[in-house]
Amino acid sequence: MAGNLNSLIRLHEWRVDEKRRALGDLLGLVADLEHQARRLEEDLKNEQDVARASPDEAGYLYGNYAHAVILHRERIAQSIAATEGKIAAAREALNDAYRNLKKYELAQGARDTREDRERERAEQMVLDELGVQAYRQRRR
């Protein structure tokens, strides 16, 4: 019966690892999106500098570029917001999986402790019986 609980523990450890990996993937995605947003802002500042340097040539093109940057920035912000919602759900799923794992680990620990006590009690009974037999033999 203890083997069944160990199998459940391994299964739940695997589930916790899967949830942890999924959460890590989502956190990595947010980091990538934030990096894209920073790079987009840097590119925008560079384009603004170029537009200031030569307003006749860049002035016409900069408006379209700025509009595209604004749309791209909004898409990145929406993606970050959606991913943060998924992160919250993934964290909750990870917490649930971890709680389930802990339940089985605690149950297995209690079972192991009970089996150890029973084994020690049986050993003590054997030792007591040997002691009684030795005492009886000495009294004869």
TORKOL-4160 file (C-alpha; in steps of 0.2 Angstrom, whole numbers, padded with zeros to 4 digits, m for minus):
140
<pt num="1" X="0000" Y="0000" Z="0000"/>
<pt num="2" X="0015" Y="0012" Z="0003"/>
<pt num="3" X="0020" Y="0009" Z="m0015"/>
<pt num="4" X="0004" Y="0016" Z="m0021"/>
<pt num="5" X="0006" Y="0032" Z="m0011"/>
<pt num="6" X="0024" Y="0034" Z="m0017"/>
<pt num="7" X="0017" Y="0033" Z="m0035"/>
<pt num="8" X="0004" Y="0046" Z="m0031"/>
<pt num="9" X="0018" Y="0057" Z="m0024"/>
<pt num="10" X="0029" Y="0055" Z="m0040"/>
<pt num="11" X="0014" Y="0059" Z="m0051"/>
<pt num="12" X="0010" Y="0075" Z="m0041"/>
<pt num="13" X="0028" Y="0080" Z="m0041"/>
<pt num="14" X="0028" Y="0078" Z="m0060"/>
<pt num="15" X="0012" Y="0089" Z="m0060"/>
<pt num="16" X="0020" Y="0102" Z="m0049"/>
<pt num="17" X="0035" Y="0102" Z="m0061"/>
<pt num="18" X="0024" Y="0104" Z="m0076"/>
<pt num="19" X="0014" Y="0119" Z="m0068"/>
<pt num="20" X="0031" Y="0127" Z="m0063"/>
<pt num="21" X="0037" Y="0125" Z="m0081"/>
<pt num="22" X="0021" Y="0132" Z="m0088"/>
<pt num="23" X="0023" Y="0147" Z="m0076"/>
<pt num="24" X="0041" Y="0150" Z="m0081"/>
<pt num="25" X="0036" Y="0150" Z="m0099"/>
<pt num="26" X="0023" Y="0163" Z="m0096"/>
<pt num="27" X="0035" Y="0174" Z="m0086"/>
<pt num="28" X="0048" Y="0172" Z="m0100"/>
<pt num="29" X="0035" Y="0178" Z="m0112"/>
<pt num="30" X="0031" Y="0193" Z="m0102"/>
<pt num="31" X="0049" Y="0197" Z="m0101"/>
<pt num="32" X="0051" Y="0196" Z="m0120"/>
<pt num="33" X="0036" Y="0207" Z="m0122"/>
<pt num="34" X="0043" Y="0220" Z="m0110"/>
<pt num="35" X="0060" Y="0219" Z="m0119"/>
<pt num="36" X="0051" Y="0222" Z="m0136"/>
<pt num="37" X="0042" Y="0237" Z="m0128"/>
<pt num="38" X="0059" Y="0244" Z="m0122"/>
<pt num="39" X="0067" Y="0241" Z="m0139"/>
<pt num="40" X="0052" Y="0250" Z="m0147"/>
<pt num="41" X="0054" Y="0265" Z="m0136"/>
<pt num="42" X="0072" Y="0266" Z="m0140"/>
<pt num="43" X="0069" Y="0265" Z="m0159"/>
<pt num="44" X="0056" Y="0278" Z="m0157"/>
<pt num="45" X="0068" Y="0290" Z="m0149"/>
<pt num="46" X="0081" Y="0287" Z="m0162"/>
<pt num="47" X="0068" Y="0290" Z="m0176"/>
<pt num="48" X="0063" Y="0306" Z="m0167"/>
<pt num="49" X="0081" Y="0312" Z="m0166"/>
<pt num="50" X="0083" Y="0308" Z="m0185"/>
<pt num="51" X="0066" Y="0318" Z="m0188"/>
<pt num="52" X="0073" Y="0333" Z="m0179"/>
<pt num="53" X="0089" Y="0332" Z="m0188"/>
<pt num="54" X="0081" Y="0333" Z="m0205"/>
<pt num="55" X="0063" Y="0338" Z="m0203"/>
<pt num="56" X="0060" Y="0341" Z="m0222"/>
<pt num="57" X="0064" Y="0323" Z="m0227"/>
<pt num="58" X="0059" Y="0314" Z="m0211"/>
<pt num="59" X="0044" Y="0324" Z="m0206"/>
<pt num="60" X="0032" Y="0316" Z="m0219"/>
<pt num="61" X="0038" Y="0298" Z="m0215"/>
<pt num="62" X="0039" Y="0300" Z="m0196"/>
<pt num="63" X="0020" Y="0303" Z="m0194"/>
<pt num="64" X="0016" Y="0285" Z="m0201"/>
<pt num="65" X="0030" Y="0278" Z="m0191"/>
<pt num="66" X="0024" Y="0286" Z="m0175"/>
<pt num="67" X="0006" Y="0279" Z="m0179"/>
<pt num="68" X="0013" Y="0261" Z="m0182"/>
<pt num="69" X="0023" Y="0262" Z="m0165"/>
<pt num="70" X="0008" Y="0268" Z="m0156"/>
<pt num="71" X="m0002" Y="0253" Z="m0162"/>
<pt num="72" X="0012" Y="0241" Z="m0159"/>
<pt num="73" X="0014" Y="0248" Z="m0141"/>
<pt num="74" X="m0004" Y="0245" Z="m0138"/>
<pt num="75" X="m0003" Y="0227" Z="m0145"/>
<pt num="76" X="0011" Y="0223" Z="m0133"/>
<pt num="77" X="0002" Y="0231" Z="m0118"/>
<pt num="78" X="m0013" Y="0220" Z="m0122"/>
<pt num="79" X="m0002" Y="0205" Z="m0124"/>
<pt num="80" X="0006" Y="0208" Z="m0107"/>
<pt num="81" X="m0011" Y="0211" Z="m0099"/>
<pt num="82" X="m0018" Y="0195" Z="m0106"/>
<pt num="83" X="m0002" Y="0185" Z="m0101"/>
<pt num="84" X="m0002" Y="0192" Z="m0083"/>
<pt num="85" X="m0020" Y="0185" Z="m0082"/>
<pt num="86" X="m0013" Y="0168" Z="m0087"/>
<pt num="87" X="0001" Y="0170" Z="m0075"/>
<pt num="88" X="m0011" Y="0173" Z="m0061"/>
<pt num="89" X="m0021" Y="0157" Z="m0066"/>
<pt num="90" X="m0005" Y="0147" Z="m0068"/>
<pt num="91" X="0001" Y="0153" Z="m0051"/>
<pt num="92" X="m0015" Y="0147" Z="m0043"/>
<pt num="93" X="m0014" Y="0130" Z="m0052"/>
<pt num="94" X="0004" Y="0128" Z="m0046"/>
<pt num="95" X="m0002" Y="0132" Z="m0028"/>
<pt num="96" X="m0016" Y="0119" Z="m0030"/>
<pt num="97" X="m0004" Y="0106" Z="m0037"/>
<pt num="98" X="0009" Y="0109" Z="m0023"/>
<pt num="99" X="m0005" Y="0108" Z="m0009"/>
<pt num="100" X="m0010" Y="0091" Z="m0016"/>
<pt num="101" X="0008" Y="0085" Z="m0017"/>
<pt num="102" X="0010" Y="0090" Z="0001"/>
<pt num="103" X="m0006" Y="0081" Z="0007"/>
<pt num="104" X="0001" Y="0065" Z="0000"/>
<pt num="105" X="0019" Y="0068" Z="0007"/>
<pt num="106" X="0012" Y="0071" Z="0024"/>
<pt num="107" X="0001" Y="0056" Z="0023"/>
<pt num="108" X="0016" Y="0045" Z="0018"/>
<pt num="109" X="0026" Y="0053" Z="0032"/>
<pt num="110" X="0013" Y="0048" Z="0044"/>
<pt num="111" X="0012" Y="0031" Z="0037"/>
<pt num="112" X="0030" Y="0029" Z="0038"/>
<pt num="113" X="0031" Y="0035" Z="0056"/>
<pt num="114" X="0017" Y="0023" Z="0061"/>
<pt num="115" X="0026" Y="0008" Z="0052"/>
<pt num="116" X="0042" Y="0013" Z="0061"/>
<pt num="117" X="0033" Y="0013" Z="0078"/>
<pt num="118" X="0025" Y="m0004" Z="0074"/>
<pt num="119" X="0042" Y="m0011" Z="0069"/>
<pt num="120" X="0050" Y="m0005" Z="0085"/>
<pt num="121" X="0036" Y="m0012" Z="0095"/>
<pt num="122" X="0038" Y="m0029" Z="0087"/>
<pt num="123" X="0057" Y="m0028" Z="0090"/>
<pt num="124" X="0055" Y="m0023" Z="0108"/>
<pt num="125" X="0042" Y="m0037" Z="0111"/>
<pt num="126" X="0055" Y="m0050" Z="0104"/>
<pt num="127" X="0069" Y="m0042" Z="0115"/>
<pt num="128" X="0057" Y="m0043" Z="0130"/>
<pt num="129" X="0053" Y="m0061" Z="0127"/>
<pt num="130" X="0072" Y="m0065" Z="0125"/>
<pt num="131" X="0075" Y="m0056" Z="0141"/>
<pt num="132" X="0061" Y="m0066" Z="0150"/>
<pt num="133" X="0068" Y="m0082" Z="0143"/>
<pt num="134" X="0086" Y="m0078" Z="0149"/>
<pt num="135" X="0079" Y="m0073" Z="0166"/>
<pt num="136" X="0070" Y="m0090" Z="0168"/>
<pt num="137" X="0085" Y="m0100" Z="0162"/>
<pt num="138" X="0096" Y="m0091" Z="0175"/>
<pt num="139" X="0083" Y="m0095" Z="0189"/>
<pt num="140" X="0083" Y="m0113" Z="0185"/>
